[in-house]
Amino acid sequence: MSIEELNKAYIEAKGKLEEALKKAEKYGKIIGFVSRLAPSRIGSDGSLVQFEVDPLEYFRSHEEVSVAGSYLAAVDVKTGEVVSLRIKSVERRDVMSELGIPEAIALQTQLDASGLVTRARVVAEPLLAWNPERDEVKAAAYVIEPQSPIIKPNPEVFEKILGLPEEGVVLGLLAIGEKPLDVKIKLPLHALYQHMLVLGTTGAGKTTFIKNFIIALLNKLSFNVEEGYEPTIVVLDSTKDYVHMVLESVWKLEKNVETEEFIAEKVFDNIRNISKAKIIIPVTKQLCEKLRKYCERIGSKPRTINEYLEALGKYYVESSYFSIVEKILNGVVSSVDVEVKGYGPLRRIIVELTYSTSTGIKKTHLTLIPYAFSFKELKGPELAILNPFLTSQARDHLPRIINAFEEYGYKLTTLTDFLESLREALFKKGSEAYNIVFSRLGVHKGTVENIVRSLGVLDDSGIFDVILGNEIVGEPNLNAILENSRNELIIVDLAFLKENVPLVSGNVENIVALRILYKVFMWKMLRYAERAKTQPTIVIVDEAHRFFPAAGGGEGEYVMQVACA
């Protein structure tokens, strides 16, 4: 290479180095430079870059520099691109080691802080390269030049160089170790259209994380969605954690409160807490008995279904919220206003709960939706789909048996009526029911026994054919509820169901949960077949292992049916 060519190369390199320094100052804080003594390299096994950090900057920024796994960036001299770096190792040496002082002499010296004033040597792995001019991010598939400035990137640059989504539901902040950075981690809305799993040990904060996620989603924090098609959130709540979300939240001051305050300010500063929800409350015969005793206690004498539902609204709020307001929030309930609206499957209980705490007067708005099963509505294929414990033969024969009984004049008004007819067929040989089931239809005895056992569990639970006042409580119109719940929270209170069924009722919570999921999926399929546009519907199942057991028959088969619906 001629002197002229060397001079041109020098001028080119000098210009690029100066430009890299300008970009480094623009996009972050310079803390060091890629080493001039140790080589940076790239090969088939990956790439590494080595850089040095001045002692003053090292002591000031040791949390970012000395932690393996933390992130920095380099402005590559030749490309001008900002490259994200993940620290793999950090090396520190005393000045005696740097100067090569023999060990025998070094051991005789006194402690001296001047020996610490040496450069930190860091080995890092390049990840992604961001081109600021074209705003493009790609893999950093090239070697980083010596003397390239190393920076602590600004928050907005961090999002670019780590390939983080710029828009989406805010999950929290990026952290190095336990130190959060001012860099929001977002999940694109379309990612929620797929199955997601949140894993963590007991007490790790899974439920708190999901509740914060719901609040961010309903507040449309850091993402945009077409007006009129805001997401609907359906939660299967087996612990009442989500039922209590509508109350004022309590923030206990514990260790690392500064960190919590930093996260709260950066992520949720302008967010509104949830103060309203639609809650599906399963109604059982055991609950009706409690409700009658409650009415006697408060001096109420309901007669019609609407009067009973008013009492149910008050009972539900008292049992679900009063103790939380008084014992956890140290507040006082001022009033509970209840009004029943609609008819039949559109009937709903509107509740306004007013309470006061040290922070002022609060109002919570609830729409309570009674939920139960009616044999008249479900008999036939729907009843066969409902129960996960039926064998495939039992599911096939169940509608045929019901139709045959009705053809022969049996009045099957309730599930109990149907089970009595089946028991007659099993235990009274030669009876009309026996001839219908075994002679005419040719159903195997074991199949009938399976139907009696499986449906007997449902009948024992008391969630079938519940009478309030002068009407049977049935399934609500979930299609209408979903159509009118954009940007709203729908909670299925399975804990309330568990409180109001006999101990021998089996896994009735699973049946209700899977039935509601099935109805949600069917609504989506129906609207899709009609080529109608619907809002995203996000289903959250806390403690999902309770509802989705391992495959292998029984409930596992039913889960597959629901998932494929």
Sequence and secondary structure as in RCSB ss.txt:
>XXXX:A:sequence
MSIEELNKAYIEAKGKLEEALKKAEKYGKIIGFVSRLAPSRIGSDGSLVQFEVDPLEYFRSHEEVSVAGSYLAAV
DVKTGEVVSLRIKSVERRDVMSELGIPEAIALQTQLDASGLVTRARVVAEPLLAWNPERDEVKAAAYVIEPQSPI
IKPNPEVFEKILGLPEEGVVLGLLAIGEKPLDVKIKLPLHALYQHMLVLGTTGAGKTTFIKNFIIALLNKLSFNV
EEGYEPTIVVLDSTKDYVHMVLESVWKLEKNVETEEFIAEKVFDNIRNISKAKIIIPVTKQLCEKLRKYCERIGS
KPRTINEYLEALGKYYVESSYFSIVEKILNGVVSSVDVEVKGYGPLRRIIVELTYSTSTGIKKTHLTLIPYAFSF
KELKGPELAILNPFLTSQARDHLPRIINAFEEYGYKLTTLTDFLESLREALFKKGSEAYNIVFSRLGVHKGTVEN
IVRSLGVLDDSGIFDVILGNEIVGEPNLNAILENSRNELIIVDLAFLKENVPLVSGNVENIVALRILYKVFMWKM
LRYAERAKTQPTIVIVDEAHRFFPAAGGGEGEYVMQVACA
>XXXX:A:secstr
  HHHHHHHHHHHHHHHHHHHHHHHHHEEEEEEE SSS  EEETTEEEEEEEE HHHHHHSHHHHSSTT EEEEE
 TTT  EEEEEEEEEE   HHHHHT  HHHHTTS   GGGG S EEEEEEEEEEEETTTTEEEE  S   TT EE
EEE HHHHHHHTT  SSSEEEEEEEETTEEEEEEEEE GGGGGS       TTSSHHHHHHHHHHHHHTTTT   
 TT   EEEEEESSSTTGGGGS       TTHHHHHHHHHHHHTT     EEEEEEE  HHHHHHHHHHHHHHT 
   SHHHHHHHHHHHHHIIIIIHIIIIIS  EEEEEEEEEES GGG EEEEEEEEEETTEEEEEEEEEEEE B H
HHHTTHHHHHH TT  HHHHHHHHHHHHHHHHTT    SHHHHHHHHHHHHHSTTSHHHIIIIIIS   HHHHHH
HHHHHHHHHHHT BSEEETTEEE    HHHHHHT TT EEEEEHHHHHHTS GGG SHHHHHHHHHHHHHHHHHH
HHHHTT     EEEEETTGGGTS  SSSTHHHHHHHHHH 
